[in-house]
């Protein structure tokens, strides 16, 4: 019997993790039935029951480490050419690997240990989900990294799509990285699965369906409130209150009233709102409408004097607005004078802005040296967003130096980082830069194809200047692609490009970006000339000349970069 058990264990460790699960299931079966193989009250039966109970109490990470320890034991056994079976003390499962301590079993699960090529059993899935949820709640540092955890959850849901708890854990994981889209998606899927699987109905009768709906609305309201989407949070709360009133659920109504109070505090707490608006503007890197921004700044200065706690936010914001306006007007010396003030408030941002000015002044070598130093520093400090912004600026330097092919690997590196860290907006901006690279390399059709991948997030959530640049790039690609078209199709493409240029011109006018407006007018004048529209051409040419005389000349060719 011992020999048979030995070979059974050997086959188990040479198989997969699910084989060990099957082994313990078979042990349980041997104790049941009218004529069990082992009686429960016998010495062996008591031992087996104790072993099964200990196994069932193990978390997923402990199960995996137990399986790994068994594999290591048999590997050593084979090297010894059939060593005595008594070397492995089955009576002490906590010491399967010689000195394997309880702390080792309870330690955090390494990422390479948890990867599973196949489906997990229901019990294994529950172990994994409960352990990771507990770690996220009590000690997030011991949980898997967001990317690794999401990878394992995707694998789990691939084979078990109806496990509601997996969607909820995905929701918690998305909150760690402030991913509003993924967290909302996972939260809604969690409640959908509760309804579809009947989990709520089983515990709450026919009322389970309605309960899921009202608590889904309540949790959605809490999620929107967390991300500062107060209007959406209020709408979701109203829905939750309506369903709770219809169901006469006083507990849910109490939760709704609590969140309603919190939401009102958020809305009327000017400090929270102002900080949110400033951070949002800093995130986009452009204040939007300068006149409106000036009004907000005026209010901020009154609410938070220079020596107050939150003053640094609006002071940096003010400096960046002035810097952007100076750059847009082509007043690079004025922009350079603002760099010192930005550096005093944020040294990294200051160095980056200095490199921007040098690049605009055609001091390519100095700008490249500064950007390389900044890149190394940001890589060491893991400032990923700034790393991507620096890489995009370096790529533009290569464009201006006619080193177009060298810019491609830099852009691909930036795109990989943006996608790895789920920085959707920066990823979209990088794709636009890649499209521009393809345009100047002479493949505008391919550039148009990939533009569709990135332009939607830019137009939906981007800064006004970025929207204008994106539409300008679309028009450039349309014109370049039209060179190989038939005469009629070419006319249609050029007319479509003019419409996109009008939209770009509207965006540039909103932020008073005179340099970009000049470039658009120049481009439109040429298109109207090609189409034989003399009156429109002359109008664009006149406006172009006015702006060209107003703006300082820097010796830079027109329409030479994406932004």
C-alpha positions as CSV (number, residue, x, y, z in Angstrom):
1,X,0.0,0.0,0.0
2,X,2.9,2.4,0.8
3,X,4.5,1.5,-2.5
4,X,1.2,2.2,-4.3
5,X,0.9,5.5,-2.5
6,X,4.4,6.4,-3.4
7,X,3.8,5.9,-7.1
8,X,0.6,7.8,-6.9
9,X,2.4,10.8,-5.4
10,X,5.1,10.5,-8.0
11,X,2.6,10.6,-10.8
12,X,1.0,13.6,-9.1
13,X,4.1,15.7,-8.9
14,X,5.0,14.8,-12.5
15,X,1.6,16.1,-13.6
16,X,0.0,19.4,-12.8
17,X,-1.3,21.3,-9.8
18,X,-4.9,20.0,-10.5
19,X,-3.6,16.5,-10.0
20,X,-2.9,17.2,-6.4
21,X,-6.4,18.6,-6.0
22,X,-7.7,15.4,-7.5
23,X,-5.5,13.4,-5.1
24,X,-7.1,15.0,-2.0
25,X,-10.6,14.6,-3.5
26,X,-9.9,10.8,-4.0
27,X,-8.7,10.7,-0.3
28,X,-12.0,12.1,0.8
29,X,-13.9,9.6,-1.4
30,X,-12.0,6.7,0.2
31,X,-13.5,7.6,3.6
32,X,-17.1,7.7,2.3
33,X,-19.6,5.1,1.0
34,X,-21.2,2.0,2.5
35,X,-17.9,0.1,2.4
36,X,-15.1,2.7,2.6
37,X,-11.5,1.7,2.0
38,X,-10.6,3.3,5.3
39,X,-12.8,3.7,8.3
40,X,-13.1,7.3,9.6
41,X,-12.4,6.3,13.2
42,X,-9.3,4.1,12.5
43,X,-5.8,5.5,13.1
44,X,-5.2,5.9,9.4
45,X,-8.7,7.4,8.9
46,X,-8.1,9.9,11.6
47,X,-4.7,10.8,10.1
48,X,-6.2,11.2,6.6
49,X,-9.1,13.3,7.9
50,X,-6.6,15.5,9.7
51,X,-4.5,15.8,6.5
52,X,-7.5,16.7,4.4
53,X,-8.6,19.3,6.9
54,X,-5.2,20.9,7.0
55,X,-5.1,20.9,3.2
56,X,-8.5,22.6,2.9
57,X,-7.4,25.4,5.2
58,X,-4.4,26.3,3.0
59,X,-4.6,29.4,0.9
60,X,-3.8,29.3,-2.8
61,X,-0.2,30.4,-2.3
62,X,0.3,27.7,0.3
63,X,-1.2,25.0,-1.9
64,X,1.2,26.0,-4.7
65,X,4.2,26.0,-2.3
66,X,3.1,22.6,-1.0
67,X,3.1,21.3,-4.6
68,X,6.5,22.8,-5.3
69,X,7.9,21.2,-2.1
70,X,6.7,17.8,-3.2
71,X,8.3,18.2,-6.6
72,X,11.6,19.2,-5.0
73,X,11.4,16.2,-2.7
74,X,11.0,13.8,-5.6
75,X,13.7,15.4,-7.6
76,X,16.1,14.9,-4.7
77,X,14.8,11.4,-4.3
78,X,15.5,10.5,-7.9
79,X,19.1,11.8,-7.6
80,X,19.7,9.5,-4.7
81,X,18.6,6.6,-6.8
82,X,15.7,5.4,-4.7
83,X,16.3,6.7,-1.2
84,X,14.2,5.5,1.6
85,X,10.6,6.7,1.5
86,X,10.7,7.5,5.2
87,X,12.9,10.6,4.4
88,X,9.7,12.4,3.8
89,X,7.7,12.7,7.0
90,X,4.1,12.7,5.9
91,X,3.0,13.2,9.6
92,X,4.4,16.8,9.5
93,X,3.1,18.6,6.4
94,X,4.5,21.9,7.5
95,X,8.1,20.5,7.0
96,X,7.8,19.0,3.5
97,X,10.9,20.6,2.3
98,X,13.1,19.9,5.4
99,X,13.1,23.4,6.9
100,X,10.0,24.7,5.3
101,X,8.5,27.0,8.0
102,X,5.0,28.2,8.4
103,X,6.1,31.8,7.7
104,X,7.3,30.6,4.3
105,X,3.9,29.2,3.5
106,X,2.2,32.4,4.6
107,X,4.7,34.6,2.7
108,X,3.6,36.7,-0.3
109,X,3.2,34.8,-3.5
110,X,5.8,35.5,-6.1
111,X,4.5,36.5,-9.5
112,X,6.3,33.7,-11.3
113,X,4.7,31.1,-8.9
114,X,1.1,31.9,-9.7
115,X,1.1,31.8,-13.4
116,X,-1.1,29.0,-14.6
117,X,-1.4,27.8,-18.1
118,X,-4.7,26.0,-17.6
119,X,-7.9,26.6,-15.7
120,X,-8.1,26.6,-11.9
121,X,-10.5,24.6,-9.9
122,X,-13.3,26.3,-8.1
123,X,-11.5,25.9,-4.8
124,X,-8.2,27.2,-6.2
125,X,-10.0,30.2,-7.7
126,X,-11.6,31.0,-4.3
127,X,-8.3,30.6,-2.5
128,X,-6.6,33.1,-4.9
129,X,-9.4,35.6,-4.9
130,X,-9.9,35.7,-1.1
131,X,-6.1,36.0,-0.5
132,X,-5.6,38.8,-3.0
133,X,-8.7,40.7,-1.8
134,X,-7.5,40.4,1.8
135,X,-4.0,41.7,0.9
136,X,-5.5,44.6,-1.0
137,X,-7.5,45.5,2.0
138,X,-4.9,45.0,4.8
139,X,-1.5,45.2,3.2
140,X,-1.4,46.1,-0.5
141,X,2.4,45.8,-0.7
142,X,2.2,42.0,-0.3
143,X,-0.4,41.7,-3.1
144,X,0.6,41.1,-6.7
145,X,1.4,44.1,-8.7
146,X,-1.5,45.7,-10.6
147,X,-0.4,44.4,-14.0
148,X,0.4,40.9,-12.7
149,X,-2.9,40.6,-10.8
150,X,-4.9,41.8,-13.8
151,X,-3.1,39.2,-16.0
152,X,-4.0,36.4,-13.6
153,X,-7.6,37.7,-13.3
154,X,-7.9,37.7,-17.1
155,X,-6.7,34.2,-17.2
156,X,-9.1,33.1,-14.5
157,X,-12.1,34.8,-16.2
158,X,-11.1,33.2,-19.5
159,X,-12.0,29.8,-18.1
160,X,-14.5,30.9,-15.4
161,X,-16.3,34.0,-16.8
162,X,-19.2,33.8,-14.4
163,X,-17.2,34.2,-11.2
164,X,-18.5,37.5,-9.8
165,X,-15.8,37.8,-7.2
166,X,-13.1,37.9,-9.9
167,X,-14.8,40.9,-11.5
168,X,-15.0,42.6,-8.1
169,X,-11.3,42.0,-7.4
170,X,-10.6,43.4,-10.9
171,X,-12.6,46.5,-9.8
172,X,-10.4,46.9,-6.7
173,X,-7.2,46.4,-8.7
174,X,-8.3,49.1,-11.2
175,X,-8.8,51.5,-8.4
176,X,-5.2,51.0,-7.4
177,X,-4.0,52.6,-10.6
178,X,-6.9,55.1,-10.8
179,X,-8.3,53.5,-14.0
180,X,-11.8,54.9,-14.1
181,X,-12.9,53.0,-17.3
182,X,-11.7,49.6,-16.2
183,X,-13.0,50.0,-12.6
184,X,-16.4,51.0,-13.9
185,X,-16.4,48.1,-16.4
186,X,-15.5,45.6,-13.7
187,X,-18.0,46.9,-11.1
188,X,-20.9,46.6,-13.6
189,X,-19.8,43.1,-14.6
190,X,-19.7,42.1,-11.0
191,X,-23.3,43.0,-10.4
192,X,-24.3,41.6,-13.8
193,X,-22.8,38.2,-12.8
194,X,-24.6,38.3,-9.5
195,X,-27.9,38.6,-11.3
196,X,-27.1,36.1,-14.1
197,X,-25.8,33.4,-11.8
198,X,-28.7,33.9,-9.3
199,X,-26.2,34.3,-6.4
200,X,-28.3,37.1,-5.0
201,X,-31.6,35.4,-5.5
202,X,-30.4,32.3,-3.7
203,X,-29.7,34.2,-0.5
204,X,-32.4,36.9,-0.7
205,X,-35.3,35.2,-2.5
206,X,-37.0,37.0,-5.4
207,X,-35.8,40.3,-3.9
208,X,-32.2,39.5,-4.9
209,X,-32.5,40.9,-8.4
210,X,-33.7,44.3,-7.3
211,X,-31.1,44.4,-4.5
212,X,-28.3,43.9,-7.0
213,X,-29.7,46.8,-9.1
214,X,-29.9,49.3,-6.3
215,X,-26.6,48.4,-4.8
216,X,-25.0,48.5,-8.2
217,X,-26.2,52.1,-8.6
218,X,-25.0,53.0,-5.1
219,X,-21.5,51.6,-5.7
220,X,-21.4,53.3,-9.1
221,X,-22.2,56.6,-7.4
222,X,-19.4,56.0,-4.8
223,X,-17.0,55.2,-7.7
224,X,-17.8,58.4,-9.5
225,X,-17.5,60.4,-6.3
226,X,-14.1,58.9,-5.7
227,X,-12.9,60.1,-9.2
228,X,-14.5,63.5,-8.8
229,X,-17.3,62.9,-11.3
230,X,-19.9,64.6,-9.1
231,X,-22.6,65.0,-11.6
232,X,-22.5,61.4,-12.7
233,X,-22.4,60.4,-9.0
234,X,-25.5,62.4,-8.3
235,X,-27.4,60.8,-11.1
236,X,-26.4,57.3,-10.0
237,X,-27.4,58.1,-6.4
238,X,-30.9,59.3,-7.6
239,X,-31.3,56.0,-9.4
240,X,-30.3,54.0,-6.3
241,X,-32.7,56.1,-4.1
242,X,-35.6,55.5,-6.5
243,X,-35.1,51.7,-6.6
244,X,-34.6,51.5,-2.8
245,X,-37.8,53.5,-2.2
246,X,-39.7,51.2,-4.5
247,X,-38.4,48.1,-2.7
248,X,-38.8,49.7,0.8
249,X,-35.1,49.0,1.6
250,X,-34.4,51.3,4.5
251,X,-30.8,50.1,4.9
252,X,-29.9,51.0,1.3
253,X,-31.7,54.3,1.7
254,X,-29.5,55.1,4.7
255,X,-26.4,54.3,2.7
256,X,-27.7,56.6,-0.1
257,X,-28.4,59.4,2.3
258,X,-24.9,59.1,3.7
259,X,-23.3,59.3,0.2
260,X,-25.6,62.2,-0.7
261,X,-24.3,64.1,2.3
262,X,-20.7,63.2,1.3
263,X,-21.4,64.3,-2.3
264,X,-22.8,67.6,-1.1
265,X,-19.8,68.2,1.0
266,X,-17.5,67.5,-2.0
267,X,-19.5,69.8,-4.3
268,X,-19.5,72.7,-1.8
269,X,-16.0,72.2,-0.5
270,X,-14.2,74.8,-2.7
271,X,-10.8,73.5,-1.6
272,X,-11.4,70.1,-3.0
273,X,-12.9,71.4,-6.2
274,X,-10.1,73.8,-6.8
275,X,-7.4,71.3,-6.2
276,X,-9.1,68.9,-8.5
277,X,-9.4,71.4,-11.3
278,X,-5.8,72.5,-11.0
279,X,-4.6,68.9,-11.0
280,X,-6.7,68.2,-14.1
281,X,-5.3,71.2,-15.9
282,X,-1.7,70.2,-15.0
283,X,-2.4,66.6,-16.2
284,X,-3.4,67.9,-19.6
285,X,-0.4,70.3,-19.6
286,X,-2.5,73.2,-21.0
287,X,-5.1,75.4,-19.2
288,X,-7.6,75.5,-22.0
289,X,-9.3,78.8,-22.4
290,X,-6.9,81.5,-21.1
291,X,-9.6,84.0,-20.2
292,X,-11.5,81.5,-18.1
293,X,-8.3,80.3,-16.5
294,X,-7.4,83.8,-15.5
295,X,-10.8,84.1,-13.7
296,X,-10.1,80.9,-11.9
297,X,-6.6,82.0,-10.9
298,X,-8.0,85.3,-9.6
299,X,-10.4,83.4,-7.3
300,X,-7.6,81.1,-6.3
301,X,-5.3,83.9,-5.3
302,X,-8.0,85.4,-3.1
303,X,-8.9,82.0,-1.5
304,X,-5.3,80.8,-1.0
305,X,-2.7,83.5,-0.4
306,X,0.9,82.8,-1.5
307,X,1.9,81.5,2.0
308,X,-1.1,79.2,2.4
309,X,-1.0,75.4,2.2
310,X,-2.4,75.0,-1.3
311,X,-0.8,78.1,-2.9
312,X,1.9,76.1,-4.7
313,X,-0.7,74.4,-6.9
314,X,-2.1,77.6,-8.4
315,X,1.4,79.3,-8.5
316,X,2.8,76.5,-10.7
317,X,-0.4,76.6,-12.7
318,X,-0.1,80.4,-13.2
319,X,3.6,80.0,-14.3
320,X,2.7,77.3,-16.8
321,X,-0.2,79.3,-18.3
322,X,2.2,82.3,-18.9
323,X,4.8,79.9,-20.3
324,X,2.3,78.3,-22.8
325,X,1.0,81.7,-23.9
326,X,4.5,83.0,-24.5
327,X,5.4,79.8,-26.5
328,X,2.2,80.0,-28.5
329,X,3.0,83.7,-29.4
330,X,6.5,82.8,-30.4
331,X,8.0,84.9,-27.5
332,X,10.6,82.4,-26.6
333,X,12.7,84.8,-24.5
334,X,9.7,85.6,-22.4
335,X,9.0,81.9,-22.0
336,X,12.7,81.4,-21.0
337,X,12.4,84.0,-18.2
338,X,9.5,82.0,-16.7
339,X,11.6,78.8,-16.4
340,X,13.3,79.9,-13.2
341,X,9.9,80.4,-11.5
342,X,8.6,77.0,-12.7
343,X,11.9,75.4,-11.5
344,X,11.5,76.9,-8.0
345,X,8.1,75.2,-7.7
346,X,8.9,72.0,-9.5
347,X,12.5,71.3,-10.5
348,X,11.7,68.5,-12.9
349,X,9.0,70.5,-14.7
350,X,11.4,73.5,-14.9
351,X,14.2,71.5,-16.6
352,X,11.7,70.1,-19.1
353,X,10.4,73.6,-19.9
354,X,14.0,74.8,-20.4
355,X,14.6,72.1,-22.9
356,X,11.3,73.0,-24.7
357,X,12.6,76.6,-25.1
358,X,16.0,75.5,-26.4
359,X,14.3,73.3,-28.9
360,X,12.1,76.1,-30.1
361,X,15.1,78.4,-30.4
362,X,16.8,75.8,-32.7
363,X,19.5,75.0,-30.1
364,X,19.2,71.3,-30.8
365,X,22.4,70.1,-29.3
366,X,21.8,71.9,-25.9
367,X,18.2,70.7,-25.8
368,X,19.2,67.1,-26.5
369,X,21.8,67.1,-23.8
370,X,19.3,68.5,-21.3
371,X,16.6,66.1,-22.3
372,X,19.0,63.1,-22.0
373,X,20.0,64.1,-18.5
374,X,16.4,64.6,-17.5
375,X,15.5,61.2,-19.1
376,X,18.2,59.4,-17.0
377,X,17.0,61.1,-13.8
378,X,13.3,60.3,-14.4
379,X,14.1,56.7,-15.2
380,X,15.9,56.4,-11.9
381,X,13.1,58.0,-9.9
382,X,10.5,56.0,-11.9
383,X,8.7,59.2,-13.1
384,X,7.1,57.4,-16.0
385,X,4.9,60.2,-17.2
386,X,7.8,62.6,-17.5
387,X,9.9,59.8,-19.1
388,X,7.3,59.5,-21.9
389,X,7.1,63.3,-22.4
390,X,10.8,63.6,-22.6
391,X,11.0,60.7,-25.2
392,X,8.4,62.5,-27.3
393,X,10.5,65.7,-27.2
394,X,13.6,63.8,-28.1
395,X,11.8,62.3,-31.1
396,X,10.8,65.8,-32.2
397,X,14.4,66.8,-32.1
398,X,15.3,64.0,-34.4
399,X,12.6,65.2,-36.8
400,X,13.9,68.7,-36.9
401,X,17.4,67.3,-37.5
402,X,16.1,65.2,-40.4
403,X,16.9,62.0,-38.6
404,X,13.4,60.6,-39.1
405,X,14.3,56.9,-38.9
406,X,16.0,57.4,-35.5
407,X,12.8,58.9,-34.1
408,X,10.8,55.7,-34.6
409,X,12.5,53.5,-31.9
410,X,12.2,56.4,-29.4
411,X,8.5,56.7,-30.1
412,X,8.0,52.9,-29.9
413,X,9.7,53.0,-26.5
414,X,7.4,55.8,-25.3
415,X,4.3,53.8,-26.6
416,X,5.4,50.7,-24.8
417,X,5.7,52.6,-21.5
418,X,2.4,54.3,-21.9
419,X,0.6,51.1,-22.5
420,X,2.4,49.2,-19.7
421,X,1.3,51.8,-17.2
422,X,-2.1,52.3,-18.7
423,X,-1.5,56.0,-19.6
424,X,-4.1,56.1,-22.3
425,X,-3.8,59.8,-23.1
426,X,0.0,59.7,-23.5
427,X,-0.4,56.5,-25.5
428,X,-2.8,58.3,-27.9
429,X,-0.4,61.2,-28.2
430,X,2.5,58.9,-29.0
431,X,0.5,57.1,-31.7
432,X,-0.2,60.6,-33.2
433,X,3.6,61.2,-33.3
434,X,4.1,57.8,-34.9
435,X,1.6,58.8,-37.6
436,X,3.5,62.0,-38.2
437,X,6.7,59.9,-38.5
438,X,5.0,57.8,-41.2
439,X,3.8,60.9,-43.0
440,X,7.3,62.4,-43.3
441,X,8.7,59.0,-44.3
442,X,6.3,59.0,-47.3
443,X,3.6,56.5,-46.2
444,X,0.6,58.8,-45.5
445,X,-1.9,56.0,-46.1
446,X,-0.5,54.0,-43.2
447,X,-0.4,57.2,-41.1
448,X,-4.1,57.7,-41.7
449,X,-4.9,54.1,-40.7
450,X,-3.2,54.4,-37.3
451,X,-4.6,57.9,-36.7
452,X,-8.0,56.3,-36.2
453,X,-6.6,54.4,-33.2
454,X,-5.6,57.5,-31.3
455,X,-7.6,60.5,-32.4
456,X,-10.8,59.6,-30.5
457,X,-9.4,59.9,-26.9
458,X,-7.6,63.1,-27.9
459,X,-10.8,64.7,-29.3
460,X,-12.9,63.4,-26.3
461,X,-10.6,64.2,-23.4
462,X,-7.6,66.1,-24.8
463,X,-6.4,69.6,-24.3
464,X,-7.6,72.2,-26.9
465,X,-4.2,72.6,-28.4
466,X,-3.8,68.8,-28.8
467,X,-7.2,68.6,-30.5
468,X,-6.1,71.2,-33.0
469,X,-2.8,69.5,-33.7
470,X,-4.6,66.2,-34.2
471,X,-7.0,67.6,-36.8
472,X,-4.1,69.4,-38.5
473,X,-2.2,66.1,-38.8
474,X,-5.3,64.4,-40.3
475,X,-5.5,67.1,-42.9
476,X,-1.8,66.7,-43.8
477,X,-2.2,63.0,-44.2
478,X,-5.3,63.4,-46.4
479,X,-3.4,65.8,-48.7
480,X,-0.4,63.6,-48.9
481,X,-2.5,60.6,-49.7
482,X,-4.4,62.4,-52.4
483,X,-1.4,62.6,-54.6
484,X,-2.0,59.1,-56.1
485,X,-5.8,59.5,-56.4
486,X,-7.9,60.1,-59.5
487,X,-8.7,63.8,-60.3
488,X,-12.3,63.5,-58.9
489,X,-11.3,61.6,-55.8
490,X,-8.4,64.0,-55.2
491,X,-10.7,67.0,-55.2
492,X,-12.9,65.3,-52.6
493,X,-9.9,64.5,-50.4
494,X,-8.7,68.1,-50.6
495,X,-12.1,69.5,-49.7
496,X,-12.3,67.1,-46.8
497,X,-8.8,68.3,-45.6
498,X,-10.0,71.9,-45.8
499,X,-12.9,71.1,-43.5
500,X,-10.5,69.4,-41.0
501,X,-8.2,72.5,-41.2
502,X,-11.2,74.7,-40.3
503,X,-11.8,72.6,-37.2
504,X,-8.1,72.8,-36.3
505,X,-8.2,76.5,-36.8
506,X,-11.1,76.8,-34.4
507,X,-9.2,74.9,-31.7
508,X,-6.0,77.0,-32.2
509,X,-8.0,80.2,-32.0
510,X,-9.5,79.2,-28.6
511,X,-6.1,79.1,-27.1
512,X,-4.7,82.0,-29.1
513,X,-2.0,79.8,-30.7
514,X,-0.8,82.2,-33.4
515,X,2.0,80.1,-34.8
516,X,-0.2,77.1,-35.4
517,X,-2.9,79.4,-36.9
518,X,-0.3,80.8,-39.3
519,X,0.6,77.3,-40.4
520,X,-3.0,76.3,-41.0
521,X,-3.7,79.4,-43.0
522,X,-0.6,78.8,-45.1
523,X,-1.7,75.2,-45.8
524,X,-5.3,76.3,-46.6
525,X,-4.2,78.9,-49.0
526,X,-2.2,76.3,-51.0
527,X,-5.2,73.9,-51.1
528,X,-7.6,76.6,-52.3
529,X,-5.0,77.5,-55.0
530,X,-4.9,73.9,-56.1
531,X,-8.7,73.8,-56.2
532,X,-8.9,77.1,-58.2
533,X,-10.8,78.9,-55.5
534,X,-9.1,82.3,-55.8
535,X,-11.2,84.3,-53.4
536,X,-10.8,81.9,-50.5
537,X,-7.1,81.6,-51.3
538,X,-6.6,85.4,-51.2
539,X,-8.4,85.6,-47.9
540,X,-6.2,82.9,-46.3
541,X,-3.1,84.5,-47.8
542,X,-4.0,87.9,-46.3
543,X,-4.6,86.5,-42.8
544,X,-1.4,84.5,-43.1
545,X,0.6,87.6,-44.0
546,X,-0.8,89.5,-41.0
547,X,0.2,86.8,-38.6
548,X,3.5,86.2,-40.3
549,X,4.5,89.9,-39.9
550,X,3.2,89.9,-36.3
551,X,5.2,86.8,-35.2
552,X,9.0,86.8,-34.9
553,X,10.9,84.8,-37.5
554,X,13.1,82.0,-36.2
555,X,14.3,80.5,-39.4
556,X,12.2,77.3,-38.9
557,X,10.4,75.8,-41.9
558,X,6.6,76.0,-41.8
559,X,4.7,72.8,-40.8
560,X,7.7,70.9,-39.7
561,X,6.4,68.9,-36.7
562,X,3.3,67.3,-35.2
563,X,2.9,70.0,-32.6
